[in-house]
Amino acid sequence: MRITSGELKGRKIFEVKDKRVRESLDKVRESLFNSLRGEIEGKIFYDLYAGSGAVGIEALSNKAKFSIFVDKNIFSIRAINENLKNLNLLDRAEIFRMDVIRFLKTKKYIKGDFIFLDPPYEFNLGEKTLEILNLSNIIKEETIILYEHSKRERVSDYFEIYKSLKIGDTAIDFLRRRI
């Protein structure tokens, strides 16, 4: 797996050594960050259900100010740590080893400009995570939620879709909180 855009484009990143973890494909990340070109710089980026941290690292490669990674899988945490260390990005990141829902309920976070979530498809965590996000203080008025999911899934009524990318069976919806 490689970084697909930004200052670190082409650099190798380690995948999670756990078959249960489904990583965002290179072409999905490339499409996402092409559509965000110029918007990430200087922003706070959350990578929820982070896996290897590829998406949050991609954000840092595109000049995000800081990335926050949340995942409960120990193999994911190890991969994120190793990737950040190898790319000299540890000073621009924070890692939380905990369940995403529990993390969002702790209120121990800074407000995000971009929140990327790619929960495991088979556990219906997308809708629950969006519901908790809607109730949390992690979201500012202008926060953009980037929700990667199967095209067959529907999106929460708490947010409006203002843009959507479709790559194969994957969709990434750009969401804003309904006002």
Backbone as JSON Lines, residues from 0, in Angstrom:
{"i":0,"aa":"M","n":[0.85,-1.16,0.0],"ca":[0.0,0.0,0.0],"c":[0.91,1.24,0.0]}
{"i":1,"aa":"R","n":[0.48,2.26,-0.76],"ca":[1.28,3.48,-0.88],"c":[0.42,4.71,-0.66]}
{"i":2,"aa":"I","n":[1.08,5.8,-0.31],"ca":[0.41,7.09,-0.21],"c":[0.17,7.58,-1.64]}
{"i":3,"aa":"T","n":[-1.03,8.05,-1.92],"ca":[-1.43,8.34,-3.3],"c":[-1.35,9.81,-3.68]}
{"i":4,"aa":"S","n":[-1.12,10.71,-2.7],"ca":[-1.11,12.14,-3.04],"c":[-0.31,12.93,-2.03]}
{"i":5,"aa":"G","n":[-0.04,14.17,-2.37],"ca":[0.62,15.09,-1.45],"c":[2.13,14.94,-1.41]}
{"i":6,"aa":"E","n":[2.71,15.52,-0.37],"ca":[4.16,15.57,-0.2],"c":[4.81,14.19,-0.09]}
{"i":7,"aa":"L","n":[4.08,13.23,0.43],"ca":[4.63,11.88,0.65],"c":[4.19,10.88,-0.41]}
{"i":8,"aa":"K","n":[3.64,11.37,-1.5],"ca":[3.12,10.5,-2.56],"c":[4.16,9.45,-2.96]}
{"i":9,"aa":"G","n":[3.7,8.2,-3.03],"ca":[4.55,7.09,-3.44],"c":[5.22,6.37,-2.29]}
{"i":10,"aa":"R","n":[5.24,6.97,-1.09],"ca":[5.87,6.31,0.05],"c":[5.03,5.12,0.5]}
{"i":11,"aa":"K","n":[5.7,4.08,0.9],"ca":[5.06,2.83,1.32],"c":[4.55,2.96,2.75]}
{"i":12,"aa":"I","n":[3.38,2.39,2.98],"ca":[2.86,2.29,4.34],"c":[2.48,0.83,4.61]}
{"i":13,"aa":"F","n":[2.61,0.44,5.86],"ca":[2.33,-0.93,6.26],"c":[0.83,-1.14,6.43]}
{"i":14,"aa":"E","n":[0.37,-2.31,6.01],"ca":[-1.02,-2.68,6.22],"c":[-1.16,-3.38,7.56]}
{"i":15,"aa":"V","n":[-2.38,-3.49,8.04],"ca":[-2.67,-4.17,9.3],"c":[-2.57,-5.68,9.08]}
{"i":16,"aa":"K","n":[-1.9,-6.34,10.0],"ca":[-1.74,-7.8,9.91],"c":[-2.9,-8.48,10.62]}
{"i":17,"aa":"D","n":[-4.1,-8.23,10.13],"ca":[-5.3,-8.84,10.68],"c":[-6.32,-8.89,9.55]}
{"i":18,"aa":"K","n":[-6.71,-10.07,9.18],"ca":[-7.63,-10.27,8.05],"c":[-9.0,-9.63,8.27]}
{"i":19,"aa":"R","n":[-9.35,-9.34,9.51],"ca":[-10.65,-8.73,9.8],"c":[-10.69,-7.25,9.45]}
{"i":20,"aa":"V","n":[-9.53,-6.64,9.24],"ca":[-9.45,-5.2,8.94],"c":[-9.5,-4.99,7.43]}
{"i":21,"aa":"R","n":[-10.48,-4.21,6.99],"ca":[-10.64,-3.89,5.57],"c":[-10.1,-2.48,5.35]}
{"i":22,"aa":"E","n":[-9.01,-2.4,4.6],"ca":[-8.37,-1.1,4.34],"c":[-9.08,-0.37,3.19]}
{"i":23,"aa":"S","n":[-9.05,0.96,3.24],"ca":[-9.52,1.75,2.1],"c":[-8.54,1.53,0.95]}
{"i":24,"aa":"L","n":[-9.06,1.19,-0.19],"ca":[-8.22,0.92,-1.35],"c":[-7.5,2.19,-1.82]}
{"i":25,"aa":"D","n":[-6.33,2.0,-2.42],"ca":[-5.55,3.13,-2.94],"c":[-6.4,4.01,-3.85]}
{"i":26,"aa":"K","n":[-7.16,3.38,-4.76],"ca":[-7.94,4.18,-5.71],"c":[-9.06,4.96,-5.02]}
{"i":27,"aa":"V","n":[-9.57,4.43,-3.91],"ca":[-10.6,5.14,-3.14],"c":[-9.97,6.36,-2.46]}
{"i":28,"aa":"R","n":[-8.82,6.16,-1.81],"ca":[-8.12,7.28,-1.16],"c":[-7.7,8.33,-2.18]}
{"i":29,"aa":"E","n":[-7.21,7.87,-3.32],"ca":[-6.79,8.82,-4.36],"c":[-7.96,9.67,-4.83]}
{"i":30,"aa":"S","n":[-9.11,9.06,-5.07],"ca":[-10.31,9.81,-5.48],"c":[-10.74,10.79,-4.4]}
{"i":31,"aa":"L","n":[-10.71,10.33,-3.15],"ca":[-11.1,11.2,-2.04],"c":[-10.21,12.43,-1.96]}
{"i":32,"aa":"F","n":[-8.91,12.23,-1.98],"ca":[-8.01,13.38,-1.79],"c":[-7.9,14.25,-3.04]}
{"i":33,"aa":"N","n":[-8.16,13.69,-4.21],"ca":[-8.26,14.55,-5.4],"c":[-9.44,15.5,-5.26]}
{"i":34,"aa":"S","n":[-10.53,15.01,-4.68],"ca":[-11.72,15.86,-4.53],"c":[-11.56,16.87,-3.39]}
{"i":35,"aa":"L","n":[-10.6,16.64,-2.5],"ca":[-10.37,17.55,-1.37],"c":[-9.16,18.47,-1.59]}
{"i":36,"aa":"R","n":[-8.58,18.4,-2.76],"ca":[-7.35,19.16,-3.04],"c":[-7.48,20.62,-2.6]}
{"i":37,"aa":"G","n":[-6.54,21.06,-1.77],"ca":[-6.51,22.44,-1.31],"c":[-7.37,22.73,-0.09]}
{"i":38,"aa":"E","n":[-8.23,21.81,0.31],"ca":[-9.13,22.06,1.44],"c":[-8.59,21.56,2.77]}
{"i":39,"aa":"I","n":[-7.61,20.67,2.74],"ca":[-7.12,19.99,3.95],"c":[-6.06,20.81,4.68]}
{"i":40,"aa":"E","n":[-5.32,21.62,3.96],"ca":[-4.16,22.31,4.52],"c":[-4.51,23.09,5.79]}
{"i":41,"aa":"G","n":[-3.74,22.82,6.85],"ca":[-3.91,23.52,8.11],"c":[-5.09,23.06,8.95]}
{"i":42,"aa":"K","n":[-5.74,21.98,8.56],"ca":[-6.97,21.53,9.23],"c":[-6.7,20.36,10.18]}
{"i":43,"aa":"I","n":[-7.66,20.13,11.08],"ca":[-7.65,18.99,12.0],"c":[-8.46,17.87,11.34]}
{"i":44,"aa":"F","n":[-7.85,16.68,11.23],"ca":[-8.44,15.57,10.51],"c":[-8.55,14.36,11.44]}
{"i":45,"aa":"Y","n":[-9.74,13.79,11.54],"ca":[-9.97,12.57,12.31],"c":[-10.07,11.39,11.36]}
{"i":46,"aa":"D","n":[-9.41,10.29,11.73],"ca":[-9.5,9.02,11.01],"c":[-10.08,8.01,12.0]}
{"i":47,"aa":"L","n":[-11.41,7.82,11.94],"ca":[-12.1,6.91,12.84],"c":[-12.19,5.53,12.19]}
{"i":48,"aa":"Y","n":[-12.05,4.47,13.0],"ca":[-11.92,3.1,12.49],"c":[-10.71,3.1,11.55]}
{"i":49,"aa":"A","n":[-9.59,3.56,12.08],"ca":[-8.43,3.97,11.28],"c":[-7.69,2.85,10.55]}
{"i":50,"aa":"G","n":[-7.78,1.61,10.99],"ca":[-7.01,0.56,10.32],"c":[-5.53,0.87,10.36]}
{"i":51,"aa":"S","n":[-4.89,0.94,9.22],"ca":[-3.45,1.25,9.15],"c":[-3.17,2.74,9.3]}
{"i":52,"aa":"G","n":[-4.21,3.55,9.3],"ca":[-4.04,5.0,9.37],"c":[-3.82,5.64,8.02]}
{"i":53,"aa":"A","n":[-4.01,4.88,6.95],"ca":[-3.72,5.37,5.6],"c":[-4.43,6.67,5.27]}
{"i":54,"aa":"V","n":[-5.69,6.81,5.66],"ca":[-6.45,8.01,5.3],"c":[-5.95,9.22,6.08]}
{"i":55,"aa":"G","n":[-5.73,9.07,7.39],"ca":[-5.2,10.17,8.18],"c":[-3.79,10.56,7.77]}
{"i":56,"aa":"I","n":[-3.0,9.58,7.36],"ca":[-1.64,9.84,6.87],"c":[-1.71,10.57,5.53]}
{"i":57,"aa":"E","n":[-2.63,10.16,4.7],"ca":[-2.86,10.84,3.41],"c":[-3.22,12.3,3.66]}
{"i":58,"aa":"A","n":[-4.03,12.57,4.71],"ca":[-4.38,13.95,5.06],"c":[-3.13,14.73,5.46]}
{"i":59,"aa":"L","n":[-2.27,14.12,6.27],"ca":[-1.02,14.78,6.67],"c":[-0.14,15.04,5.46]}
{"i":60,"aa":"S","n":[-0.1,14.11,4.52],"ca":[0.66,14.27,3.29],"c":[0.14,15.46,2.47]}
{"i":61,"aa":"N","n":[-1.15,15.75,2.64],"ca":[-1.78,16.88,1.95],"c":[-1.84,18.12,2.84]}
{"i":62,"aa":"K","n":[-0.93,18.2,3.82],"ca":[-0.7,19.38,4.66],"c":[-1.75,19.64,5.74]}
{"i":63,"aa":"A","n":[-2.47,18.59,6.16],"ca":[-3.32,18.77,7.34],"c":[-2.43,19.16,8.5]}
{"i":64,"aa":"K","n":[-2.94,19.96,9.39],"ca":[-2.17,20.39,10.55],"c":[-1.92,19.23,11.51]}
{"i":65,"aa":"F","n":[-2.96,18.39,11.7],"ca":[-2.91,17.34,12.71],"c":[-3.91,16.26,12.35]}
{"i":66,"aa":"S","n":[-3.55,15.0,12.58],"ca":[-4.48,13.88,12.38],"c":[-4.63,13.11,13.68]}
{"i":67,"aa":"I","n":[-5.86,12.72,13.98],"ca":[-6.19,11.94,15.17],"c":[-6.75,10.61,14.69]}
{"i":68,"aa":"F","n":[-6.13,9.53,15.17],"ca":[-6.48,8.18,14.74],"c":[-7.16,7.46,15.9]}
{"i":69,"aa":"V","n":[-8.29,6.8,15.6],"ca":[-9.0,6.04,16.63],"c":[-9.31,4.66,16.07]}
{"i":70,"aa":"D","n":[-8.88,3.64,16.8],"ca":[-9.17,2.24,16.44],"c":[-8.96,1.4,17.69]}
{"i":71,"aa":"K","n":[-9.74,0.35,17.84],"ca":[-9.58,-0.49,19.04],"c":[-8.69,-1.7,18.8]}
{"i":72,"aa":"N","n":[-8.39,-2.01,17.55],"ca":[-7.61,-3.2,17.2],"c":[-6.12,-2.96,17.47]}
{"i":73,"aa":"I","n":[-5.51,-3.8,18.27],"ca":[-4.09,-3.63,18.62],"c":[-3.19,-3.69,17.38]}
{"i":74,"aa":"F","n":[-3.54,-4.52,16.4],"ca":[-2.74,-4.61,15.17],"c":[-2.84,-3.31,14.36]}
{"i":75,"aa":"S","n":[-4.0,-2.68,14.41],"ca":[-4.17,-1.39,13.75],"c":[-3.3,-0.33,14.43]}
{"i":76,"aa":"I","n":[-3.35,-0.3,15.74],"ca":[-2.58,0.68,16.5],"c":[-1.08,0.51,16.21]}
{"i":77,"aa":"R","n":[-0.63,-0.72,16.17],"ca":[0.79,-0.98,15.86],"c":[1.15,-0.49,14.46]}
{"i":78,"aa":"A","n":[0.27,-0.76,13.49],"ca":[0.53,-0.32,12.11],"c":[0.55,1.2,12.02]}
{"i":79,"aa":"I","n":[-0.39,1.87,12.67],"ca":[-0.43,3.34,12.65],"c":[0.86,3.9,13.25]}
{"i":80,"aa":"N","n":[1.23,3.38,14.42],"ca":[2.47,3.83,15.07],"c":[3.68,3.66,14.16]}
{"i":81,"aa":"E","n":[3.79,2.48,13.57],"ca":[4.93,2.19,12.69],"c":[4.93,3.11,11.47]}
{"i":82,"aa":"N","n":[3.78,3.32,10.88],"ca":[3.69,4.18,9.7],"c":[4.04,5.63,10.04]}
{"i":83,"aa":"L","n":[3.51,6.14,11.13],"ca":[3.81,7.52,11.53],"c":[5.3,7.68,11.85]}
{"i":84,"aa":"K","n":[5.85,6.69,12.53],"ca":[7.28,6.74,12.88],"c":[8.14,6.72,11.62]}
{"i":85,"aa":"N","n":[7.86,5.81,10.69],"ca":[8.65,5.69,9.46],"c":[8.57,6.94,8.59]}
{"i":86,"aa":"L","n":[7.46,7.66,8.68],"ca":[7.27,8.85,7.85],"c":[7.57,10.15,8.6]}
{"i":87,"aa":"N","n":[8.09,10.02,9.82],"ca":[8.42,11.19,10.66],"c":[7.21,12.11,10.88]}
{"i":88,"aa":"L","n":[6.07,11.5,11.2],"ca":[4.84,12.26,11.39],"c":[4.3,12.19,12.82]}
{"i":89,"aa":"L","n":[5.03,11.57,13.73],"ca":[4.52,11.38,15.09],"c":[4.17,12.7,15.78]}
{"i":90,"aa":"D","n":[4.86,13.78,15.45],"ca":[4.61,15.07,16.1],"c":[3.35,15.77,15.57]}
{"i":91,"aa":"R","n":[2.76,15.22,14.52],"ca":[1.56,15.82,13.93],"c":[0.35,14.9,14.06]}
{"i":92,"aa":"A","n":[0.43,13.97,15.04],"ca":[-0.64,12.98,15.17],"c":[-0.84,12.56,16.61]}
{"i":93,"aa":"E","n":[-2.04,12.04,16.87],"ca":[-2.34,11.42,18.15],"c":[-3.15,10.16,17.86]}
{"i":94,"aa":"I","n":[-2.88,9.12,18.64],"ca":[-3.52,7.82,18.43],"c":[-4.27,7.43,19.69]}
{"i":95,"aa":"F","n":[-5.51,6.99,19.51],"ca":[-6.32,6.49,20.62],"c":[-6.68,5.05,20.34]}
{"i":96,"aa":"R","n":[-6.3,4.15,21.26],"ca":[-6.71,2.76,21.13],"c":[-7.97,2.58,21.97]}
{"i":97,"aa":"M","n":[-9.08,2.71,21.3],"ca":[-10.36,2.51,21.96],"c":[-11.47,2.41,20.91]}
{"i":98,"aa":"D","n":[-12.58,1.91,21.35],"ca":[-13.76,1.81,20.52],"c":[-14.19,3.23,20.1]}
{"i":99,"aa":"V","n":[-14.52,3.4,18.83],"ca":[-14.88,4.73,18.31],"c":[-16.09,5.31,19.03]}
{"i":100,"aa":"I","n":[-17.11,4.51,19.25],"ca":[-18.32,5.0,19.92],"c":[-17.96,5.49,21.33]}
{"i":101,"aa":"R","n":[-17.17,4.7,22.05],"ca":[-16.74,5.09,23.4],"c":[-15.91,6.38,23.34]}
{"i":102,"aa":"F","n":[-15.02,6.47,22.37],"ca":[-14.2,7.67,22.2],"c":[-15.08,8.91,22.02]}
{"i":103,"aa":"L","n":[-16.08,8.81,21.15],"ca":[-16.95,9.96,20.88],"c":[-17.78,10.37,22.08]}
{"i":104,"aa":"K","n":[-18.0,9.44,23.0],"ca":[-18.75,9.75,24.22],"c":[-17.88,10.3,25.33]}
{"i":105,"aa":"T","n":[-16.54,10.23,25.2],"ca":[-15.66,10.68,26.28],"c":[-15.53,12.19,26.35]}
{"i":106,"aa":"K","n":[-15.73,12.87,25.25],"ca":[-15.58,14.32,25.15],"c":[-14.14,14.77,25.4]}
{"i":107,"aa":"K","n":[-13.17,13.88,25.19],"ca":[-11.75,14.21,25.34],"c":[-11.13,14.39,23.96]}
{"i":108,"aa":"Y","n":[-11.6,15.38,23.25],"ca":[-11.11,15.58,21.9],"c":[-11.18,17.05,21.53]}
{"i":109,"aa":"I","n":[-10.47,17.39,20.45],"ca":[-10.58,18.73,19.91],"c":[-11.55,18.67,18.73]}
{"i":110,"aa":"K","n":[-12.15,19.79,18.41],"ca":[-13.11,19.81,17.31],"c":[-12.39,19.58,15.99]}
{"i":111,"aa":"G","n":[-13.01,18.78,15.13],"ca":[-12.41,18.43,13.85],"c":[-12.96,19.24,12.7]}
{"i":112,"aa":"D","n":[-12.1,19.47,11.71],"ca":[-12.54,20.1,10.47],"c":[-13.04,19.05,9.49]}
{"i":113,"aa":"F","n":[-12.37,17.89,9.5],"ca":[-12.75,16.74,8.67],"c":[-12.79,15.51,9.56]}
{"i":114,"aa":"I","n":[-13.85,14.73,9.42],"ca":[-13.96,13.47,10.17],"c":[-14.23,12.37,9.16]}
{"i":115,"aa":"F","n":[-13.26,11.48,9.02],"ca":[-13.39,10.36,8.1],"c":[-13.78,9.13,8.91]}
{"i":116,"aa":"L","n":[-14.83,8.44,8.45],"ca":[-15.18,7.19,9.1],"c":[-15.45,6.11,8.07]}
{"i":117,"aa":"D","n":[-14.88,4.97,8.36],"ca":[-15.0,3.8,7.5],"c":[-15.18,2.58,8.4]}
{"i":118,"aa":"P","n":[-16.37,2.49,9.04],"ca":[-16.59,1.37,9.96],"c":[-16.71,0.05,9.21]}
{"i":119,"aa":"P","n":[-16.44,-1.06,9.91],"ca":[-16.64,-2.37,9.27],"c":[-18.07,-2.47,8.74]}
{"i":120,"aa":"Y","n":[-18.22,-2.92,7.52],"ca":[-19.55,-2.96,6.89],"c":[-20.51,-3.9,7.61]}
{"i":121,"aa":"E","n":[-20.01,-5.03,8.09],"ca":[-20.91,-6.09,8.56],"c":[-21.51,-5.88,9.95]}
{"i":122,"aa":"F","n":[-21.17,-4.81,10.65],"ca":[-21.68,-4.62,12.01],"c":[-22.66,-3.45,12.14]}
{"i":123,"aa":"N","n":[-23.06,-2.85,11.06],"ca":[-24.0,-1.72,11.08],"c":[-23.55,-0.59,12.01]}
{"i":124,"aa":"L","n":[-22.26,-0.33,12.03],"ca":[-21.72,0.72,12.9],"c":[-21.83,2.11,12.3]}
{"i":125,"aa":"G","n":[-22.05,2.2,11.0],"ca":[-22.12,3.49,10.34],"c":[-23.22,4.37,10.89]}
{"i":126,"aa":"E","n":[-24.42,3.84,10.92],"ca":[-25.58,4.61,11.4],"c":[-25.41,4.99,12.87]}
{"i":127,"aa":"K","n":[-24.94,4.05,13.68],"ca":[-24.74,4.33,15.11],"c":[-23.66,5.4,15.31]}
{"i":128,"aa":"T","n":[-22.57,5.31,14.55],"ca":[-21.5,6.3,14.66],"c":[-22.0,7.68,14.25]}
{"i":129,"aa":"L","n":[-22.76,7.75,13.17],"ca":[-23.3,9.04,12.73],"c":[-24.25,9.63,13.78]}
{"i":130,"aa":"E","n":[-25.04,8.78,14.42],"ca":[-25.96,9.24,15.47],"c":[-25.17,9.83,16.64]}
{"i":131,"aa":"I","n":[-24.12,9.15,17.07],"ca":[-23.29,9.65,18.17],"c":[-22.55,10.92,17.75]}
{"i":132,"aa":"L","n":[-22.04,10.94,16.51],"ca":[-21.37,12.15,16.0],"c":[-22.31,13.35,16.05]}
{"i":133,"aa":"N","n":[-23.55,13.14,15.67],"ca":[-24.53,14.22,15.67],"c":[-24.74,14.79,17.06]}
{"i":134,"aa":"L","n":[-24.63,13.96,18.08],"ca":[-24.84,14.4,19.46],"c":[-23.57,14.93,20.12]}
{"i":135,"aa":"S","n":[-22.43,14.7,19.48],"ca":[-21.15,15.06,20.11],"c":[-20.75,16.5,19.82]}
{"i":136,"aa":"N","n":[-19.78,16.97,20.57],"ca":[-19.23,18.31,20.38],"c":[-18.0,18.3,19.48]}
{"i":137,"aa":"I","n":[-17.7,17.19,18.87],"ca":[-16.52,17.08,18.01],"c":[-16.73,17.84,16.7]}
{"i":138,"aa":"I","n":[-18.0,18.06,16.37],"ca":[-18.36,18.7,15.1],"c":[-18.58,20.19,15.29]}
{"i":139,"aa":"K","n":[-17.91,20.96,14.43],"ca":[-18.17,22.4,14.36],"c":[-19.25,22.61,13.28]}
{"i":140,"aa":"E","n":[-19.73,23.81,13.16],"ca":[-20.75,24.09,12.14],"c":[-20.26,23.75,10.74]}
{"i":141,"aa":"E","n":[-18.97,24.0,10.47],"ca":[-18.43,23.78,9.12],"c":[-17.72,22.43,8.94]}
{"i":142,"aa":"T","n":[-17.77,21.54,9.95],"ca":[-17.11,20.23,9.85],"c":[-17.69,19.41,8.7]}
{"i":143,"aa":"I","n":[-16.8,18.77,7.98],"ca":[-17.21,17.87,6.9],"c":[-16.93,16.43,7.34]}
{"i":144,"aa":"I","n":[-17.97,15.61,7.27],"ca":[-17.83,14.19,7.59],"c":[-17.7,13.45,6.27]}
{"i":145,"aa":"L","n":[-16.67,12.62,6.19],"ca":[-16.41,11.82,5.0],"c":[-16.73,10.38,5.39]}
{"i":146,"aa":"Y","n":[-17.83,9.87,4.88],"ca":[-18.34,8.57,5.31],"c":[-18.18,7.55,4.17]}
{"i":147,"aa":"E","n":[-17.23,6.62,4.37],"ca":[-17.02,5.55,3.38],"c":[-17.89,4.35,3.77]}
{"i":148,"aa":"H","n":[-18.63,3.87,2.8],"ca":[-19.55,2.75,3.07],"c":[-19.88,2.03,1.78]}
{"i":149,"aa":"S","n":[-20.56,0.91,1.92],"ca":[-21.04,0.17,0.76],"c":[-22.12,1.0,0.07]}
{"i":150,"aa":"K","n":[-22.15,0.96,-1.25],"ca":[-23.18,1.71,-2.0],"c":[-24.59,1.27,-1.62]}
{"i":151,"aa":"R","n":[-24.73,0.08,-1.06],"ca":[-26.06,-0.44,-0.71],"c":[-26.59,0.14,0.61]}
{"i":152,"aa":"E","n":[-25.73,0.78,1.38],"ca":[-26.12,1.35,2.66],"c":[-26.77,2.71,2.48]}
{"i":153,"aa":"R","n":[-27.71,3.02,3.31],"ca":[-28.29,4.36,3.27],"c":[-27.64,5.22,4.36]}
{"i":154,"aa":"V","n":[-27.75,6.52,4.21],"ca":[-27.09,7.44,5.12],"c":[-28.1,8.02,6.1]}
{"i":155,"aa":"S","n":[-27.62,8.29,7.28],"ca":[-28.39,8.83,8.39],"c":[-29.16,10.09,8.01]}
{"i":156,"aa":"D","n":[-30.3,10.27,8.64],"ca":[-31.1,11.48,8.46],"c":[-30.53,12.68,9.21]}
{"i":157,"aa":"Y","n":[-29.53,12.44,10.07],"ca":[-28.94,13.53,10.86],"c":[-28.1,14.47,10.01]}
{"i":158,"aa":"F","n":[-27.67,13.99,8.86],"ca":[-26.76,14.76,8.02],"c":[-27.28,14.85,6.6]}
{"i":159,"aa":"E","n":[-26.87,15.9,5.92],"ca":[-27.22,16.02,4.51],"c":[-25.99,15.69,3.67]}
{"i":160,"aa":"I","n":[-26.22,15.0,2.57],"ca":[-25.15,14.69,1.64],"c":[-25.04,15.85,0.67]}
{"i":161,"aa":"Y","n":[-23.86,16.46,0.59],"ca":[-23.71,17.53,-0.38],"c":[-22.81,17.13,-1.54]}
{"i":162,"aa":"K","n":[-22.17,15.97,-1.42],"ca":[-21.33,15.46,-2.5],"c":[-21.13,13.97,-2.24]}
{"i":163,"aa":"S","n":[-20.97,13.2,-3.31],"ca":[-20.77,11.77,-3.15],"c":[-19.83,11.26,-4.23]}
{"i":164,"aa":"L","n":[-18.93,10.39,-3.84],"ca":[-18.04,9.71,-4.78],"c":[-18.42,8.24,-4.81]}
{"i":165,"aa":"K","n":[-18.42,7.65,-5.98],"ca":[-18.71,6.22,-6.1],"c":[-17.54,5.57,-6.83]}
{"i":166,"aa":"I","n":[-16.91,4.59,-6.18],"ca":[-15.78,3.87,-6.75],"c":[-16.07,2.39,-6.56]}
{"i":167,"aa":"G","n":[-16.43,1.7,-7.64],"ca":[-16.8,0.29,-7.52],"c":[-18.0,0.14,-6.61]}
{"i":168,"aa":"D","n":[-17.89,-0.73,-5.6],"ca":[-18.98,-0.95,-4.65],"c":[-18.93,0.02,-3.48]}
{"i":169,"aa":"T","n":[-17.96,0.91,-3.49],"ca":[-17.75,1.83,-2.38],"c":[-18.3,3.22,-2.7]}
{"i":170,"aa":"A","n":[-18.88,3.83,-1.68],"ca":[-19.33,5.22,-1.77],"c":[-18.66,6.01,-0.66]}
{"i":171,"aa":"I","n":[-18.3,7.24,-0.96],"ca":[-17.87,8.17,0.09],"c":[-18.8,9.37,0.0]}
{"i":172,"aa":"D","n":[-19.58,9.54,1.05],"ca":[-20.51,10.67,1.12],"c":[-19.87,11.79,1.93]}
{"i":173,"aa":"F","n":[-19.99,13.01,1.42],"ca":[-19.52,14.21,2.11],"c":[-20.76,14.75,2.83]}
{"i":174,"aa":"L","n":[-20.71,14.76,4.13],"ca":[-21.87,15.1,4.93],"c":[-21.66,16.36,5.75]}
{"i":175,"aa":"R","n":[-22.76,17.08,5.96],"ca":[-22.8,18.21,6.88],"c":[-23.98,17.99,7.81]}
{"i":176,"aa":"R","n":[-23.86,18.5,9.02],"ca":[-24.97,18.4,9.96],"c":[-26.15,19.22,9.44]}
{"i":177,"aa":"R","n":[-27.33,18.64,9.54],"ca":[-28.55,19.39,9.16],"c":[-28.78,20.52,10.15]}
{"i":178,"aa":"I","n":[-29.19,21.63,9.64],"ca":[-29.43,22.8,10.51],"c":[-30.9,23.02,10.7]}
